[in-house]
Amino acid sequence: MNERLRIFLKALAAYVVLNLIMLAGAGPTPAGLSVYNTLWPGRVRLPWGERPDLAYNLSLGNLDAMFASHEIAVPKKDDEFRVVLIGDSSTWGFLLKPEETLAARLNAAEMQRDGRRVRVYNLGYPDFSLEKDALLLHHAMAYQPDMIVWLVTLRSFPRDAQGHALTMANMAEACAAVGRTCEPRVRSLLERTLWGRRREIADLARLQLFGAAWAASGLDQYYPTQYEPVQRDLERDEKFRTYDRASGLPRVDLTFDAFDVAAHSRVPLLIVNEPMYISDGANSDVRYNFFYPRWAYDAYREMLRDEMRMRGVRYVDLWDAIPASEFTNSAVHLSPRGSQMLADILVRDLER
């Protein structure tokens, strides 16, 4: 047998063995293979990116790999009071450098709680979905948080807005997080092979490779030199999604049951109605901003307050706490100064 044929047969045998392992359900273990927190530091926010060609980041659906790449994967120290931040892109820190995010600002305050140093971890993730938040919180329980701070806004609540890509990729755990019974999705034979999982495996490999460049540069998102600022002048439109003032905003259509995951965890919870931009431009008597007509947002605030009171959950309503000048390209994305202002407010709630 010539040397080339021998090499080919060995490669074929290895490929067959790997496929058999994956078909048996023992596929790659990305968390165990992660080089974050070893060869280079853990990321300060969960991997997410729309422009991997311009920033050392990407979006993927493997929760184990995402968390293994994050600094929260470092074992908890005895003197650490561990706080996790859950929320949307504003919590993640869209257009903010890592040191400008809410989590970084809170850590810079060097807080103490119960004789331990407070360490805040940014587990925010774009986009708007309470079930996505609940999924991430459910997964975060393995990392022993001592407190949960969950930042929310009305756009995350409608039931017909819960189809986030991350929940779709992790449907079994997403259903477990919100206490719903789901029909398990069974991968086809092809989907369980190396070929069928080639995109997933490639993303896992790219995440590891990006770590070196990210560690050297600190760059984990693309910062455009110019962006469209938050809209000041608004349409005279009273609709929120499919709802109008006449139909109202039915409580049953809002995903309040997503908060059950925090109740089941028995970890202290603080719900924060996050700050938003309040326009003073055209038709601001009808709409607070591009996202919300006044009637819908006012109804939501009342329902959220009542829900937290009924649950006995600590609740802070900061909807108007940050001036309009400190929002960037959306009604919830804060400037660096706005992020610091929000942190200064929340320090008081985290220290007591």
N, C-alpha and C positions, 0 to 999 in steps of 0.2 A: 504494500500500500504506500503510495507516495505521500510526501509530507503535506502537501496542500489538502489532499483528501482527508488525512488524519485530523488536521486543524478544523476543516469543515465539519466533520462528524462530531468532534468534541464540542464545537460551538452549537451544533444542532441539538446535541444531548443536553447541554446546559440550558438551551432555550426551552426544550421540552420539560425539563425538571422544574424550571421557574414557572412555567405555565401550570404544571400540575400542582405546585405549591399554592399558586394564586387561586386555582379552581377549588382547592380544598379550603379556601377561606383564610389562608395564612399569608396574604399578600404583603406588600412592603409595609414596614412599620415606620412611618415618617417621623413620629415623635422620637423613637429610639435612634434614628439616623441623623437627627438634627445636629448641625455643627454650631448653632447659636448657643450662647451662654457657655461655650467652651472655646472654640477657635476664635470667635469674635462675640461681642456683647449681644444680649437679647435686644430685640427691637422694642422701642418705647410705645409703639402703637401697633395694632394688629395689621398684618400685611393687606394692603388694598392699593390698587393703582389702575388707572385707565391709560397711562402712558409709560409702560415699562421701558420704552426706548429713550425716554428723557429723565426717568427717575429709577432708582434701584429698588423697584417694588412691583408687585402684581397682585391681582385678585385670584383667589383660588377657593375651592369649596371644602378642603380637608381641615376640619377643626383641630385635629390632633397636631397637624403640621403648623397651623396658624399659632396655636398656643405655645408649641415647642419653640417657635422662633421669637417669642415675646419674653420680656424680662420677668414676667410673673412666673415663668417656669423654674426660676432659681428657688431652691428650697427656702421656706420661710424661717426666719431667724427668731430666737426666743424673745428678743426685745422689740419685735416688729408688730405693730397694729396695722393689719393689712386692709386697705380700702380699695374697692373696685368701682370704677366709674363705668356706667352703662349708658348708651345713648346713640344718637345719630351722628351725622357728619360734623356737626358743630362740636360734639364731644371729642370725636376723633381728631379734629383740628384742621378742617379744610382751609387752605391758604395760610395756615400757621406753621411756623417752624417747630420742630419737636420741643424746644425749650419755651415756646410761647403758648403751648396748649394748656388747658385748664389743669390737667394732672400735673404738669411740670410746675405751674405757678403754685399749686397747693403744696407740692413737695418742697419748693423753695421757702415756704413759710416755716418749715422745721417744727411742725406741730408735735405735741405730746398727747397721749390718750391712755389712761389707766397705767401710767408709769412707763409706757412704751412709746417709741417713736412712730409716728404715723407715716406710712408709706402708701402712696396713692398710685394705682395702676390704671392706665387708660385702656379700657376695653370697649370704647365707643367704636361704631362701625357704620359707614354710610350704607343704606339710605334710611328712609322713614318706615319703620315697622316695629310694633311692639312684640310681635312673635319672634322676629329676628333678635331683638334685645333679650327676650326670655330664653331663647336658645343659647345665646352667649353666656348669660348668667347661669343657666343650668350647667354648662360645661365648666364655668369658672369655679363651681363649688368644690371641685377636686383640688383647688389651689388654696383652700383654707382662708377665705376672706373673713375678716372680723366685722366688716360693715359694707353695705351696698349703697351707693349713691346713683340713683337712676334719673337721668334727665329726660324729660318728655315734652312733646308738643302735639297739638291736635292732629297734625298730618300723619302721625304714627298710629292713630287709633282706629280708623275705619276698617271694618272686617274685609272689605273688598280691596284693601291695600296691603294685605299681609303676604302676598306671594313673592317674597324676597328671594333672590337667587341662592342665598346662603341657607335659608330654610328648605328650599327645594332640593338642595344637595345633601341635606341632613334631615330628611323628613321624619325618620323614626325618632331621633332625639328631639326634634322640634315638637313633635306630637307629645312626647313624654314630658317636655318642659311645660306645656300648657294643659296637661291632663286630658288629652284627647286621644281616642283610639283611632289609629290609622291602619289602613291596609298596607302591610309591608311590601315594598317594591323589591321584586326579585330580579337581580341582574341576569341578563341572558348569558348563555355560554360564551359568546364572543366578547361581551362586555367584561367578563371576568378574566380574560386572557391578557397577556402583555400588550398585544395589539389593540385590544378594546380599551385598555387603560393607558394608552400611550400618552394622551394629553395630560391626564392626571399625573403620571410619572414625570413627564417633562416639566410640568409646573413645579412639582416638588423639587426637582433638580435645580431649576432656575432660581427658586427661592433660596436654596443653599448658596448657589454661586453669587447671587446678588448681595449676600451678606458681607462679603469682603469689601466691595465698593461702597456699600452703605456705611459700614463701620468706619471707613476712611474719610467719607465725605459728609455723613449725617443727612444725606439727601434721600428722602423717601416719598416725595411727591413732586410733581411738576408745578413750579410757580410761574405763571404767565406774567410778562412784564406789564400787560394791561388786561383788564377784565371789565365786563359790564357791571356797573355798580347796581346795588339794590334799587329796585324801581320805586320812585317817589310819587309820580303821578299815576293814578290808577283808573281802571275802567269803572264805570258806574254799574257794577254787576254785583248782585247780592247772593250769587250762588257759591256754595262750597261743595265741590264735586257734583253729585246729583241732587243735593239738597238745596232748598230755598227757604225763605222765611216762612212761607205758608205751610210747607211740609214739616218744618222744624228739623231738629237733629235728634233722632231716636236714640235713647241710651242703649238699646239692644243692638244697635249697629256699631257700637264702639267696643273695642277689645279689652275691656277692663279685666277680664278673667286672666289675661296674660300676667297680671301681678301675683297670681296664685303661686308661681314658682318661687318668688321671694318669701312668701308666707311659709311655704313648706320647708324652706331652707333653715328657718329659725335664726337667720342672721339679721341683726338690726338693719333696718331699711330707711333711707331718706329719699322721698320722691321730690324732685325739683321740677316745677313747671318752668322750663327754660326761658330766658329772655328772648324777646323778639323785637324786630324793627317796627316802630310805630310811625307811619307816614303822617306828614302835615301838608301833603301836596293835594292835587286835584282829587276829588271824590274820597278824601280821607274821612269824611263824615259817614261814608257807607262801608269802607273797608279799612282795616288797620294796615294791611299790606297786600302784596300780590297773593299771598297764601289764603288770607282769611277775611271774609266779611265780618263786620262787627257782631251781628246777631249770633252767628255760629260760634265764634270764639268766646263770647260772653256766656253762652249756654254751656260750652265745654268747660270753662273755668268753674262754673257752678257745680256741674256734675262731678268733676275731678275732686273738688274740695269735699263734696258730700261723700264720695267713694272712699277717700282717704280717712275721713272722720269715722265712717262706718267700719273700716278695717282696723282702725286704731294705729295707723301708720303716720310717722312724722312726715310733714308736708310743708314745703316752702314754695310760695307762689312768687316767682321773680319775673313775671311776664314783662313788666315795664321798668325793670331795675337798671337797664343799660341805655344810655342816650342813643338816639338814632344815628349820630355821627360815628358810632363805633361798630357799625355793621358793614360788611364788605360786599359780597356779590349775591347774598340772599337774605331773607328775613330772619335767619337764625345764625348765620356765620359771623363770628365776632372778629374784630381787629385784635392785634396784640394788646392794645390798651384795654379794650373791652374784656378780653380774657382775664387780664389782671384784676379788673374791677369785679368780675364775677367771682374770682378766687377769693378776693378780700371779703366778700359777703359770706361765702361758704365756709371760710375758716372758722367763723364763730359757731357754726352748726356742727363742724367736725370735732371741735375741741370739747364739746359738752356731751 
